[in-house]
Amino acid sequence: MSLDDPAVITCSISGSLANRDQCAAIPYTPAEYAAEARRIVDEGGVHIHIHARRPDGTPSYEVEDFRAITEAIRAEVGDAAIVNYSTGAMGVSVEQRVAYLRTLRPEVAALNMGSMNYAKYSAKRRAFVFDAVFANPFSEIIAFLEVMEELQIKPEHECFDVGHVGSLAPLVDMGLLRTPLHVDFVMGVTGGIPPTARNLAAMVDNLPAEAHWGVIGISRPQWMLVAAALTLGGSIRVGLEDNFYLPDGTMARSNGELIAKARQLCEDTGRRPATVQEARAMLGVRPLEPATSAAG
C-alpha cells in the first residue's frame, strides 16, 4: 500500500458493550441500523462492520438478528457498502458464531488473531472497570478460517498487538490464507498495544507482503491514529463501536458524523476515499450476488 492508493473508510455501526446510556445514537433495531447505514454511505463510508443486537439493545449472536439487520441495510443502501460480520465473543461457542456465517454468508467476517488480557482501566478510579481474558487460540482461528474459505467469506484479521500480526505468517505458510490479506490494527484496548503513531508503524512493519491494512483506534486517540494511518498509506475505521466523540470532544449524533470527519481528514491529508468497487478489489472481496444486491 502507498499514499497513491485510495483509503477504504469503514464504519463499525454498533459494538456489543456500549449502550444508549453512554451514547444516545447507538442503534438497536434493524430500522435504526439501516438509517445509520444510509448516513454512512452518504458520507463516504463503503465498508460496514456489524455486531448484532436484539431490538431491546442486548447483544445477539442469533441468525435471525443478523439476518434482520443485514436485510434492512441492504434494502436501504443496496450494494453501496460491503457488509462485515463480527465473530468475536466471550462465552459464545464457535459453533454458534459459525452458524450465522453459514446461513447468511457475509462478504467479510472479522477474525481476532490472538488471545489477550482485555480490560478497561479508569485512571479516575485507579481501578479496572472490567478485566477479562479474551481467548482466541489457533485451533479456533483455524476453524473459522476453514469455514470462511469454504463459503468465500473474506477474513478481516483484527490484530490487537504485534504478536497477533506475527500470527499471520504461519497461517499463510499452511495455505489457510489467501492474498491480499485484509488486516486491521486495533489500538487502545488495555491489554493490547498502546495507541501511538510509532506503534502503528511497528505493526505495519511486521505485516506479511501483499496485505491491505487499516487502523481501528479505540476511544479518544482514534483521530490521531486515523491521521497517522492516512499519512502512512493505510485505511481507516471509525464508528460508534470504537469511539463516541468527534475530534473537538463533541459527542457524535450519528455514525454519519464520524464518517464525515474521517472523509474530511482523508482529503485533508491528500488521500482519496475509495469507492465501494475499489474497496472490493483492494480487500479481495467476492462480488455481491445479484439476488442480494437487488434489495437496494
N, C-alpha and C positions, 0 to 999 in steps of 0.2 A: 504494500500500500504506500501511496505517496500523497503529497499535497495536491497533486493534479487530479486525484480521484475524488468523485463526489462522496459526501458523507451521508451515510444512512442514518436517518433520525428515527429512533424507536421510542415508543411510549409504553410504560407499564401502567395500565389504567388503574389497577387496584390490587394491593397485596392482600395477604391473609391476616395480618396482625393489627393494623390500624383500623379505627372506626370513625364514625361521624362525630363522636365526642371530641376527637382530635382535629378533624378536618371535615367540614360540612359538605365538601364537594365530592367525597368518596362515593362512587356509585355502588348500589346494591342490586337493583333489579336489571333484567335484560334490557328493558327500555332505556334505563339510565346508562348502561354500558354503551348502547347504540348511540345515544346522544353524545357521549364523550368521544366515541369513535368518529363521529361526524366532525366534531371540533378539532380532533387530532389531524384528520386528513385535510381539512380546510386550511390548517396552519402549516402543513408541510410534512407531517409525520407519515411514514409509509410502512411501519412495522409495529404491530400491536401485541404486547405480551399480556396474557390473561391468567389471573388466579380466579377461580370460580367462587361465587358466593350464592347463598340462598337469598330470596327476596328480603329476608329479615336481617341480612348482613353477615350472618355467620359463614365461616369458610366452608366450602364444599369440595369434595373430590368425586362427586357422583356424575355419571354420564349425562343425566338429564339436565343438570345445571350448566355444564359446559356446552351442551347442545343448544339450550335456550339462549345463552349469551352469544354464542357464535352465530346462530341463525339471525338474531336481532342485529348484530353488527353487519353481517353480510347483506341483510335487507336494506340497511342504511347506506353502506359505502361500497357494496359490491366487491370488485376485485381491486379496489384502490388502495388496499393495505394487505400486507402479509399477516396472517394470524399465527401466533406463537403461544403454546400452552406451557404453563409451569408443570414440572414433575417433582419439584422439591417439597418435602413434607417431613415432619417428625411424627412418629406414631401411626403412620398410614402405610399399609403394605405396598410392596412393589406391584403386586397383582392388581390392587385396586387402582393404582396410578396408571398401569399399563392398559386397564380396561377402557378408559376414555380415549387413550391414543388409538387403540384398535378399532373402536366403534366410530370415532369421528375423524381420525386421520388428519390432524392439522398439518399445515405446511412445515412448521418448525416446532420443536419442543426443546425447552431449556433442560440442561443436564448439569447438575452440580458435580464438580470434578474432584472432590475430596472431602474428607471428614475434618471437623474443626470444633473448637470451642466457639459457641455462638451466643453472644451476650449483648446487653445494652447497659452501659455504665452511666450513672448520674454523678457528675462532679459536684453538683449542689448538695446531694445527699451523702456523697462519698460512699456509695453503695451500688451494687448491681441491681438494675430494675428487673432483669431476668438473666438466667445463666443456664445454658443447656449445652449438651454435646450433640452436634449435628452430624450424624453418621451417614457417610456415603462411601462404603467400601468398594473396591474394584469389582467385586462379584456383582454388586447391584448396578454399577456403571455399565458393565458389560451386558447385563441382562437388558437394560434399557437400549443400549446401542444395537443389540441384535434385533429387537423389535422395531426400532426406528429404521434400520436398514431394510428389513422385510417390507415395511409399509411406505418406504421412500419419504420418511419424515427427516428433515434436516436437523441434526442436533446443534443446539447453541450451547457451547461449553462455557459454563459460568465458573470462573476461577477467582477464589477469594484470597489466594495467596500465591507466592511464586512457586511453591511446591505443587500446587494444582496445575500450573502451566506445565511443569515438568512431567506431570502425569499423562500428558497428551502423547509424548513420543513413543512409549511402549505400545499404546493402543494403535498408533499409526503403523508401527512395526508388525503388529499382529494382524494387520489388514482389516481392523474394525472401523477405521475412519477413512473417509474419502476426502481428498482436497477439492476445492478450497475448504479449509476448516473455518468455522464460524465461532469466534471466541470473544467473550466479554469478560472484562476485568471488573469484579465487584470490589469496591474500595470504600472502607469506612465502617465496616462491621467490627465491633470489638471482638477480638479473637482472630481476625483476619488482618490483611495488610493495611497499614495506616494510609490515609488518603493524601498523598503528596504527589507532586509532578515528578519528582525523582523516582519514586516507587513505581509510578506508571511507566516511565521509560524503562525501568528494570524489567517489568512484566513484558513489555514489548520485545526487549532484547532476548528474552528466553523463549519466544514463540518459535515453533517449527516453521519451515518455509511454507509458502502457499497458504496463508491464513488471513482471513479478514478479521479485524479486531475493532472493538469498541470499548467504551468505559461506562460503568454504572456506578455513579457516585451516590453514597448514602448520606442523607441529611444535608446540612448547610454547605459542606465542602463540595457539593455536587457541581456548582457553577465553575469553581476553579478547575476542577477535573475536566469538565466539558471544554473549557478553553485550552487546557493542556493537550487533551486528545486531539482537538481540531488542529492545533499547531504541530502535532507530531504525525498528522496524516490519518488519524483514526476516525471512527464513527462514534455516535453518542446516543445515550438513552437518558430520558427524563420521565417524570410521571409521578402520580400520587402514591405509588407503592414506595418510592425511594425518598421523596422529599416534598414537603408541602409548600415550600417558600420560594418566591421569586428572588432574584439577586439583591433587591433593596430591602428584603426582610418582610415584605408583604405576603400574607398567606394567599396562595393561588385560589381563584374561584372556579377553576376547571383545569383539566389536563391540557385543554387548548391553550391556556395562558402560558403554561410551561413549555409547550411545543413552540409557540410563537417566539418566546425568548431564546430557545435553543436555535431556532432557524435564524434569528437575528444575529446571534453570536457566530453561527456558521458563516453567514455572509460577511460579517464584520472582520473575520479572520481571512477572508479571501477564498473561502471554500464554497462549494456549491452543493445544496441539498440534493440527494439522489432522488430520481423518480422511482416509482414502485417497480417499473420494468428494470431499471438499472440495479435496484436493490436485489431483485430476484437473481440477476446474473452474478452480482458480487458475492452474495451469500451462498450461491449454489442451490437455490430453492427450486423445486419442481414447479412446472406451470400449474396454475389452479384449474381444476376440472371445470368445463363449461357449465355443467349442471349446478355446481356450487356458486360460480360467479354470476350466474343468470339472476340470482335473487336480487342483485342491485339494479 
